[in-house]
Amino acid sequence: MPPLTSDDGWTLDESVTGDVDHLMAWLPDADSIDLWGGPKFRFPYTRLSFEEDMHWGKMASFSLRDPSGILAAFGQLYEKFGCINLARLVANPETRGQGVGKRLVGMLMTVGRPMFSCPQFSLFVYPDNTPAYECYKSMGFTIADCPGETALDGIADYLTCPVENMGNPIR
């Protein structure tokens, strides 16, 4: 897949191995790992367990870089319950609160749409993760009943957004 570049120079491209080192530095404790990777993600982790738990090399992984090439955010896409599921979304701690999450989600939606023939996007979010929750709601995601069982049942909300409602999400 060729990189997706916004008009103002932000680029979403397939992640490279070196990006994993940044993610590990961004997620230094059990709470941050749980918030990002969910209850099955092991902590403390090793490089090997981190890659195993994030399904490195088995799931479409994307890195968002700012116009100067610095890694600003990371996210993954896969099909789950007949939806394009956005997973393991995280912004560089130095860029949080600057709209990077919204940019990441929008660009992931753009690249995900042609990758999977699904009618909607989905994701899971902890209800107390207010910044993420507000970001997703602002992009048209709404709470839905999860169509299957997951490790997040009862602890995270399942949100969906119809593909036709996505408009032009590149920001």
N, CA, C and O of each residue as an XYZ file, in Angstrom:
684
protein
N       0.832     -1.171      0.000
C       0.000      0.000      0.000
C       0.887      1.248      0.000
O       1.781      1.369      0.837
N       0.647      2.167     -0.925
C       1.430      3.409     -0.903
C       1.012      4.273      0.286
O      -0.117      4.162      0.764
N       1.905      5.123      0.762
C       1.555      6.000      1.883
C       0.386      6.921      1.520
O       0.200      7.289      0.360
N      -0.389      7.279      2.535
C      -1.468      8.251      2.384
C      -0.962      9.551      2.998
O      -0.585      9.588      4.169
N      -0.954     10.614      2.201
C      -0.440     11.895      2.686
C      -1.532     12.942      2.616
O      -2.205     13.085      1.595
N      -1.706     13.677      3.712
C      -2.703     14.748      3.766
C      -2.143     15.990      3.069
O      -0.948     16.081      2.787
N      -3.026     16.926      2.804
C      -2.622     18.168      2.139
C      -1.570     18.941      2.926
O      -0.763     19.671      2.351
N      -1.586     18.772      4.256
C      -0.627     19.518      5.076
C       0.606     18.687      5.465
O       1.352     19.070      6.366
N       0.817     17.550      4.784
C       2.071     16.826      4.920
C       2.131     15.690      5.926
O       3.191     15.089      6.095
N       1.028     15.373      6.601
C       1.010     14.219      7.497
C       0.903     12.954      6.660
O       0.201     12.935      5.648
N       1.598     11.892      7.077
C       1.637     10.657      6.291
C       1.261      9.452      7.139
O       1.746      9.281      8.257
N       0.394      8.628      6.587
C       0.057      7.333      7.191
C       0.631      6.259      6.287
O       0.338      6.214      5.092
N       1.449      5.393      6.868
C       2.093      4.343      6.091
C       2.151      3.081      6.940
O       1.911      3.116      8.147
N       2.471      1.974      6.296
C       2.634      0.727      7.040
C       3.757      0.895      8.057
O       4.796      1.485      7.762
N       3.532      0.369      9.256
C       4.529      0.481     10.323
C       5.763     -0.341     10.001
O       5.705     -1.333      9.274
N       6.877      0.097     10.560
C       8.141     -0.623     10.419
C       8.583     -1.089     11.806
O       8.098     -0.592     12.823
N       9.497     -2.035     11.833
C       9.934     -2.645     13.091
C      10.381     -1.615     14.126
O      10.086     -1.774     15.311
N      11.076     -0.578     13.712
C      11.539      0.437     14.649
C      10.411      1.160     15.370
O      10.617      1.709     16.452
N       9.220      1.163     14.777
C       8.077      1.814     15.428
C       7.686      1.092     16.716
O       7.155      1.714     17.636
N       7.940     -0.201     16.788
C       7.612     -0.964     17.995
C       8.391     -0.428     19.193
O       7.857     -0.366     20.300
N       9.645     -0.042     18.981
C      10.445      0.529     20.069
C       9.793      1.798     20.620
O       9.775      2.013     21.832
N       9.259      2.638     19.729
C       8.578      3.854     20.172
C       7.328      3.498     20.978
O       7.076      4.086     22.029
N       6.555      2.543     20.488
C       5.336      2.139     21.202
C       5.659      1.648     22.602
O       4.972      1.994     23.563
N       6.699      0.846     22.714
C       7.087      0.342     24.027
C       7.461      1.494     24.958
O       7.152      1.447     26.149
N       8.116      2.519     24.438
C       8.474      3.675     25.261
C       7.238      4.498     25.632
O       7.191      5.083     26.714
N       6.242      4.549     24.749
C       5.017      5.299     25.020
C       4.135      4.604     26.053
O       3.296      5.243     26.688
N       4.325      3.299     26.220
C       3.451      2.479     27.066
C       4.283      1.813     28.165
O       4.490      0.600     28.122
N       4.763      2.581     29.146
C       5.744      2.075     30.104
C       5.202      1.357     31.334
O       5.978      0.807     32.115
N       3.875      1.353     31.520
C       3.352      0.760     32.753
C       2.094     -0.064     32.482
O       1.537     -0.023     31.386
N       1.662     -0.804     33.482
C       0.527     -1.721     33.339
C      -0.751     -0.979     32.947
O      -1.516     -1.470     32.116
N      -0.990      0.187     33.527
C      -2.215      0.923     33.212
C      -2.255      1.362     31.752
O      -3.285      1.230     31.090
N      -1.133      1.884     31.248
C      -1.123      2.339     29.857
C      -1.246      1.152     28.893
O      -1.891      1.269     27.851
N      -0.642      0.032     29.229
C      -0.768     -1.168     28.389
C      -2.197     -1.671     28.369
O      -2.710     -2.027     27.308
N      -2.851     -1.709     29.522
C      -4.236     -2.174     29.576
C      -5.150     -1.257     28.772
O      -6.009     -1.734     28.031
N      -4.973      0.050     28.913
C      -5.797      1.016     28.193
C      -5.615      0.868     26.681
O      -6.573      1.013     25.921
N      -4.402      0.584     26.253
C      -4.091      0.468     24.831
C      -4.353     -0.929     24.272
O      -4.991     -1.079     23.230
N      -3.862     -1.938     24.963
C      -3.886     -3.292     24.417
C      -4.967     -4.196     24.965
O      -5.203     -5.277     24.424
N      -5.630     -3.773     26.034
C      -6.691     -4.587     26.613
C      -6.182     -5.550     27.665
O      -4.980     -5.644     27.913
N      -7.115     -6.268     28.285
C      -6.778     -7.098     29.436
C      -5.910     -8.319     29.142
O      -5.329     -8.895     30.062
N      -5.814     -8.715     27.896
C      -4.997     -9.894     27.569
C      -3.546     -9.544     27.229
O      -2.713    -10.433     27.058
N      -3.252     -8.251     27.134
C      -1.896     -7.825     26.795
C      -1.027     -7.972     28.044
O      -1.354     -7.433     29.102
N       0.067     -8.697     27.918
C       0.911     -9.001     29.082
C       1.750     -7.812     29.538
O       2.245     -7.026     28.730
N       1.892     -7.705     30.851
C       2.789     -6.728     31.453
C       3.312     -7.326     32.748
O       2.522     -7.912     33.488
N       4.585     -7.215     33.062
C       5.596     -6.583     32.226
C       5.802     -7.378     30.930
O       5.564     -8.585     30.872
N       6.238     -6.680     29.923
C       6.425     -7.308     28.627
C       7.900     -7.355     28.257
O       8.731     -6.629     28.802
N       8.186     -8.227     27.320
C       9.480     -8.250     26.647
C       9.216     -7.799     25.213
O       8.060     -7.658     24.814
N      10.236     -7.578     24.460
C      10.035     -7.217     23.052
C       9.231     -8.316     22.356
O       8.314     -8.024     21.589
N       9.574     -9.579     22.624
C       8.880    -10.698     21.994
C       7.419    -10.758     22.409
O       6.543    -10.900     21.556
N       7.138    -10.651     23.709
C       5.737    -10.737     24.145
C       4.933     -9.534     23.636
O       3.753     -9.674     23.313
N       5.558     -8.364     23.564
C       4.888     -7.168     23.052
C       4.458     -7.403     21.601
O       3.309     -7.150     21.241
N       5.379     -7.883     20.778
C       5.063     -8.150     19.374
C       4.011     -9.243     19.237
O       3.119     -9.141     18.395
N       4.107    -10.290     20.057
C       3.103    -11.359     20.005
C       1.720    -10.829     20.360
O       0.742    -11.128     19.675
N       1.637    -10.045     21.428
C       0.343     -9.572     21.903
C      -0.289     -8.535     20.981
O      -1.512     -8.399     20.953
N       0.522     -7.808     20.233
C      -0.038     -6.838     19.291
C      -0.216     -7.442     17.888
O      -0.618     -6.753     16.951
N       0.088     -8.736     17.764
C      -0.054     -9.469     16.497
C       0.777     -8.827     15.386
O       0.336     -8.700     14.244
N       2.007     -8.422     15.765
C       2.917     -7.788     14.820
C       3.166     -8.714     13.634
O       3.489     -9.888     13.811
N       3.017     -8.190     12.453
C       3.229     -8.954     11.226
C       2.033     -9.779     10.807
O       2.044    -10.372      9.729
N       0.992     -9.832     11.641
C      -0.209    -10.605     11.320
C      -1.437     -9.711     11.148
O      -2.480    -10.164     10.677
N      -1.306     -8.454     11.530
C      -2.410     -7.513     11.469
C      -1.900     -6.243     10.788
O      -0.752     -5.845     10.988
N      -2.745     -5.618      9.992
C      -2.350     -4.388      9.311
C      -2.042     -3.309     10.346
O      -2.924     -2.895     11.099
N      -0.806     -2.860     10.382
C      -0.333     -1.880     11.362
C       0.135     -0.631     10.630
O       0.870     -0.714      9.646
N      -0.302      0.534     11.123
C      -0.016      1.793     10.451
C       0.565      2.810     11.413
O       0.203      2.867     12.588
N       1.474      3.609     10.885
C       2.105      4.670     11.651
C       1.794      6.007     11.002
O       1.880      6.165      9.784
N       1.430      6.964     11.846
C       1.172      8.321     11.400
C       2.397      9.161     11.725
O       2.851      9.199     12.868
N       2.925      9.830     10.713
C       4.105     10.677     10.902
C       3.739     12.122     10.594
O       2.987     12.410      9.662
N       4.285     13.012     11.393
C       4.035     14.438     11.168
C       4.823     14.891      9.938
O       5.610     14.114      9.396
N       4.630     16.121      9.493
C       5.330     16.575      8.274
C       6.851     16.483      8.336
O       7.507     16.432      7.295
N       7.425     16.460      9.547
C       8.882     16.332      9.649
C       9.329     14.866      9.721
O      10.525     14.590      9.807
N       8.379     13.930      9.686
C       8.716     12.507      9.691
C       8.714     11.853     11.063
O       9.016     10.665     11.176
N       8.381     12.599     12.105
C       8.369     12.052     13.475
C       7.120     11.201     13.686
O       6.023     11.589     13.281
N       7.289     10.043     14.319
C       6.164      9.164     14.621
C       5.237      9.859     15.614
O       5.639     10.189     16.730
N       3.991     10.077     15.192
C       3.021     10.798     16.014
C       1.934      9.889     16.578
O       1.355     10.190     17.623
N       1.649      8.768     15.887
C       0.575      7.882     16.347
C       0.683      6.537     15.632
O       1.410      6.379     14.652
N      -0.072      5.576     16.165
C      -0.050      4.208     15.651
C      -1.457      3.627     15.771
O      -2.200      3.962     16.693
N      -1.814      2.757     14.832
C      -3.087      2.052     14.909
C      -3.090      0.825     14.018
O      -2.266      0.694     13.113
N      -4.033     -0.077     14.286
C      -4.152     -1.306     13.509
C      -5.575     -1.452     12.979
O      -6.522     -0.884     13.525
N      -5.701     -2.222     11.908
C      -6.988     -2.512     11.282
C      -7.120     -4.005     11.065
O      -6.152     -4.678     10.709
N      -8.312     -4.519     11.279
C      -8.629     -5.897     10.931
C     -10.143     -6.044     10.869
O     -10.876     -5.172     11.337
N     -10.608     -7.140     10.294
C     -12.041     -7.378     10.226
C     -12.492     -8.138     11.466
O     -11.897     -9.148     11.840
N     -13.543     -7.643     12.094
C     -14.111     -8.285     13.276
C     -15.616     -8.066     13.247
O     -16.079     -6.936     13.091
N     -16.371     -9.131     13.395
C     -17.832     -9.076     13.418
C     -18.389     -8.387     12.175
O     -19.397     -7.686     12.256
N     -17.743     -8.581     11.031
C     -18.216     -7.988      9.785
C     -17.986     -6.494      9.682
O     -18.613     -5.824      8.860
N     -17.096     -5.964     10.506
C     -16.766     -4.533     10.502
C     -15.264     -4.347     10.303
O     -14.472     -5.259     10.541
N     -14.896     -3.154      9.865
C     -13.491     -2.758      9.815
C     -13.160     -2.258     11.213
O     -13.564     -1.161     11.599
N     -12.429     -3.059     11.965
C     -12.156     -2.719     13.361
C     -10.841     -1.957     13.484
O      -9.806     -2.382     12.970
N     -10.905     -0.825     14.177
C      -9.725     -0.026     14.486
C      -9.255     -0.454     15.861
O     -10.045     -0.505     16.803
N      -7.975     -0.762     15.982
C      -7.475     -1.316     17.239
C      -6.125     -0.723     17.606
O      -5.396     -0.210     16.758
N      -5.818     -0.808     18.880
C      -4.524     -0.379     19.431
C      -4.122      1.008     18.928
O      -3.020      1.215     18.422
N      -5.038      1.931     19.084
C      -4.814      3.312     18.671
C      -4.076      4.045     19.779
O      -4.471      3.981     20.943
N      -3.010      4.738     19.419
C      -2.248      5.481     20.426
C      -1.524      6.646     19.756
O      -1.005      6.535     18.645
N      -1.511      7.764     20.477
C      -0.756      8.936     20.024
C       0.494      9.071     20.874
O       0.504      8.710     22.051
N       1.533      9.587     20.272
C       2.755      9.906     20.982
C       2.378     10.807     22.165
O       1.676     11.800     21.971
N       2.827     10.484     23.384
C       2.469     11.308     24.538
C       2.771     12.797     24.345
O       2.091     13.645     24.925
N       3.779     13.119     23.540
C       4.138     14.515     23.310
C       3.158     15.238     22.387
O       3.182     16.466     22.298
N       2.287     14.475     21.693
C       1.353     15.097     20.745
C      -0.099     15.009     21.205
O      -0.993     15.478     20.500
N      -0.349     14.427     22.353
C      -1.732     14.255     22.813
C      -2.387     15.606     23.066
O      -1.756     16.562     23.516
N      -3.687     15.643     22.755
C      -4.436     16.874     22.937
C      -4.284     17.863     21.788
O      -4.728     19.007     21.891
N      -3.659     17.431     20.693
C      -3.406     18.311     19.547
C      -4.135     17.853     18.284
O      -3.818     18.312     17.186
N      -5.116     16.945     18.432
C      -5.873     16.478     17.278
C      -5.238     15.330     16.526
O      -5.731     14.938     15.468
N      -4.158     14.784     17.048
C      -3.460     13.695     16.365
C      -4.328     12.431     16.326
O      -4.335     11.720     15.321
N      -5.053     12.149     17.401
C      -5.918     10.970     17.425
C      -6.995     11.042     16.364
O      -7.275     10.050     15.692
N      -7.589     12.186     16.211
C      -8.625     12.373     15.195
C      -8.034     12.201     13.798
O      -8.649     11.588     12.926
N      -6.851     12.741     13.599
C      -6.172     12.597     12.313
C      -5.861     11.120     12.036
O      -6.064     10.634     10.923
N      -5.366     10.411     13.063
C      -5.060      8.986     12.915
C      -6.302      8.198     12.543
O      -6.285      7.431     11.580
N      -7.378      8.378     13.295
C      -8.611      7.631     13.032
C      -9.127      7.942     11.631
O      -9.516      7.031     10.899
N      -9.133      9.211     11.253
C      -9.610      9.577      9.921
C      -8.802      8.946      8.810
O      -9.361      8.461      7.826
N      -7.495      8.950      8.962
C      -6.649      8.373      7.914
C      -6.749      6.852      7.901
O      -6.683      6.238      6.836
N      -6.908      6.231      9.081
C      -7.119      4.775      9.123
C      -8.433      4.400      8.434
O      -8.510      3.393      7.731
N      -9.458      5.219      8.643
C     -10.734      4.962      7.970
C     -10.566      5.049      6.456
O     -11.146      4.259      5.711
N      -9.782      5.999      6.016
C      -9.552      6.168      4.581
C      -8.840      4.962      3.981
O      -9.239      4.480      2.921
N      -7.797      4.466      4.636
C      -7.081      3.310      4.078
C      -7.838      2.007      4.332
O      -7.699      1.057      3.562
N      -8.631      1.948      5.389
C      -9.358      0.721      5.723
C     -10.514      0.427      4.802
O     -10.836     -0.730      4.535
N     -11.133      1.479      4.321
C     -12.323      1.287      3.477
C     -12.060      0.400      2.263
O     -12.836     -0.526      2.027
N     -10.999      0.636      1.479
C     -10.761     -0.254      0.332
C     -10.127     -1.604      0.720
O     -10.131     -2.538     -0.082
N      -9.588     -1.709      1.934
C      -8.957     -2.965      2.357
C      -9.982     -4.054      2.688
O      -9.725     -5.243      2.502
N     -11.135     -3.626      3.176
C     -12.163     -4.561      3.639
C     -13.510     -4.151      3.060
O     -13.832     -2.964      3.012
N     -14.286     -5.115      2.625
C     -15.615     -4.785      2.102
C     -16.636     -4.980      3.231
O     -17.374     -5.965      3.266
N     -16.651     -4.033      4.127
C     -17.538     -4.081      5.292
C     -18.381     -2.814      5.326
O     -17.936     -1.765      4.858
N     -19.592     -2.893      5.872
C     -20.489     -1.732      5.873
C     -20.200     -0.690      6.949
O     -20.720      0.423      6.886
N     -19.366     -1.045      7.944
C     -19.109     -0.068      8.994
C     -17.764     -0.299      9.664
O     -17.150     -1.360      9.554
N     -17.337      0.742     10.362
C     -16.136      0.693     11.187
C     -16.565      0.373     12.609
O     -17.706      0.623     12.998
N     -15.637     -0.182     13.381
C     -15.915     -0.441     14.787
C     -14.638     -0.266     15.591
O     -13.531     -0.264     15.052
N     -14.826     -0.119     16.892
C     -13.701     -0.060     17.814
C     -14.227     -0.260     19.223
O     -15.427     -0.157     19.476
N     -13.321     -0.542     20.122
C     -13.649     -0.667     21.539
C     -12.956      0.458     22.284
O     -11.837      0.839     21.938
N     -13.615      0.996     23.309
C     -13.019      2.052     24.118
C     -13.524      1.913     25.550
O     -14.699      1.636     25.792
N     -12.613      2.111     26.484
C     -13.014      2.130     27.887
C     -13.827      3.394     28.130
O     -13.430      4.471     27.686
N     -14.949      3.287     28.821
C     -15.800      4.468     29.044
C     -15.098      5.604     29.781
O     -15.458      6.767     29.597
N     -14.107      5.294     30.608
C     -13.420      6.351     31.347
C     -12.246      6.957     30.579
O     -11.555      7.830     31.102
N     -12.011      6.506     29.347
C     -10.973      7.094     28.496
C     -11.610      8.271     27.748
O     -11.837      8.207     26.540
N     -11.887      9.331     28.484
C     -12.655     10.455     27.968
C     -12.074     11.078     26.700
O     -12.835     11.330     25.766
N     -10.763     11.342     26.616
C     -10.256     11.958     25.374
C     -10.522     11.083     24.142
O     -10.943     11.590     23.103
N     -10.279      9.787     24.256
C     -10.517      8.892     23.120
C     -12.010      8.820     22.804
O     -12.412      8.900     21.643
N     -12.815      8.672     23.834
C     -14.262      8.567     23.666
C     -14.804      9.796     22.923
O     -15.590      9.660     21.985
N     -14.386     10.981     23.338
C     -14.851     12.214     22.703
C     -14.368     12.313     21.256
O     -15.099     12.786     20.385
N     -13.154     11.874     21.007
C     -12.614     11.872     19.642
C     -13.492     11.005     18.735
O     -13.899     11.441     17.658
N     -13.780      9.787     19.171
C     -14.557      8.863     18.346
C     -15.981      9.375     18.131
O     -16.510      9.290     17.023
N     -16.597      9.901     19.178
C     -17.950     10.437     19.048
C     -17.975     11.593     18.050
O     -18.913     11.711     17.261
N     -16.955     12.440     18.082
C     -16.910     13.591     17.172
C     -16.770     13.158     15.711
O     -17.060     13.930     14.797
N     -16.325     11.922     15.502
C     -16.149     11.417     14.142
C     -17.311     10.563     13.675
O     -17.250      9.960     12.604
N     -18.379     10.506     14.478
C     -19.580      9.787     14.069
C     -19.744      8.402     14.650
O     -20.698      7.707     14.298
N     -18.856      7.973     15.525
C     -19.004      6.675     16.166
C     -20.069      6.769     17.260
O     -20.140      7.758     17.989
N     -20.886      5.735     17.360
C     -21.914      5.661     18.396
C     -21.857      4.288     19.061
O     -21.370      3.320     18.476
N     -22.358      4.221     20.280
C     -22.384      2.955     21.015
C     -23.341      1.991     20.314
O     -24.433      2.370     19.889
N     -22.911      0.757     20.206
C     -23.723     -0.292     19.587
C     -23.615     -1.561     20.430
O     -22.719     -1.700     21.263
N     -24.543     -2.474     20.195
C     -24.447     -3.779     20.844
C     -23.376     -4.578     20.122
O     -23.393     -4.686     18.896
N     -22.449     -5.135     20.878
C     -21.396     -5.950     20.285
C     -22.013     -7.271     19.820
O     -22.681     -7.948     20.602
N     -21.794     -7.646     18.550
C     -22.431     -8.842     18.021
C     -21.798    -10.167     18.437
O     -22.288    -11.221     18.031
N     -20.753    -10.155     19.213
C     -20.103    -11.399     19.640
C     -19.399    -11.191     20.965
O     -19.386    -10.090     21.514
N     -18.825    -12.248     21.459
C     -18.129    -12.184     22.737
C     -16.681    -11.754     22.541
O     -16.034    -12.121     21.560
N     -16.187    -10.970     23.492
C     -14.789    -10.547     23.475
C     -14.278    -10.479     24.908
O     -15.056    -10.556     25.859
N     -12.978    -10.335     25.053
C     -12.374    -10.170     26.371
C     -12.765     -8.834     26.990
O     -12.563     -8.615     28.184
N     -13.324     -7.942     26.177
C     -13.684     -6.610     26.654
C     -15.146     -6.506     27.100
O     -15.592     -5.433     27.509
N     -15.890     -7.607     27.026
C     -17.298     -7.583     27.435
C     -17.433     -7.083     28.865
O     -16.780     -7.584     29.781
N     -18.287     -6.092     29.036
C     -18.562     -5.561     30.356
C     -17.564     -4.528     30.853
O     -17.792     -3.895     31.884
N     -16.453     -4.347     30.128
C     -15.463     -3.362     30.593
C     -15.183     -2.265     29.567
O     -14.639     -1.218     29.918
N     -15.543     -2.490     28.317
C     -15.329     -1.488     27.275
C     -16.596     -1.351     26.448
O     -17.374     -2.297     26.324
N     -16.796     -0.172     25.887
C     -17.932      0.060     25.001
C     -17.527     -0.287     23.570
O     -16.377     -0.108     23.169
N     -18.492     -0.782     22.821
C     -18.320     -1.113     21.413
C     -18.973      0.016     20.622
O     -20.160      0.295     20.792
N     -18.197      0.662     19.761
C     -18.699      1.781     18.967
C     -18.599      1.439     17.490
O     -17.673      0.750     17.061
N     -19.558      1.926     16.720
C     -19.536      1.717     15.274
C     -19.828      3.029     14.547
O     -20.382      3.973     15.110
N     -19.432      3.048     13.278
C     -19.679      4.191     12.397
C     -19.884      3.637     10.992
O     -18.978      3.005     10.449
N     -21.054      3.856     10.388
C     -21.270      3.359      9.029
C     -20.255      3.960      8.050
O     -19.915      5.140      8.135
N     -19.787      3.139      7.135
C     -18.807      3.581      6.146
C     -19.339      4.779      5.366
O     -18.587      5.714      5.091
N     -20.618      4.767      5.006
C     -21.154      5.878      4.208
C     -21.228      7.189      4.977
O     -21.402      8.245      4.367
N     -21.102      7.149      6.293
C     -21.133      8.375      7.092
C     -19.753      8.994      7.299
O     -19.636     10.047      7.926
N     -18.708      8.350      6.779
C     -17.370      8.820      7.109
C     -16.987     10.114      6.399
O     -16.060     10.792      6.842
N     -17.657     10.477      5.326
C     -17.309     11.731      4.634
C     -15.858     11.726      4.200
O     -15.367     10.718      3.691
N     -15.167     12.832      4.395
C     -13.735     12.939      4.090
C     -12.993     13.077      5.416
O     -12.798     14.190      5.903
N     -12.575     11.942      6.010
C     -12.004     12.001      7.350
C     -10.543     12.436      7.419
O     -10.005     12.562      8.519
N      -9.889     12.667      6.299
C      -8.497     13.101      6.374
C      -8.468     14.532      6.886
O      -9.107     15.427      6.332
N      -7.714     14.719      7.951
C      -7.653     16.048      8.581
C      -6.227     16.538      8.547
O      -5.940     17.636      9.023
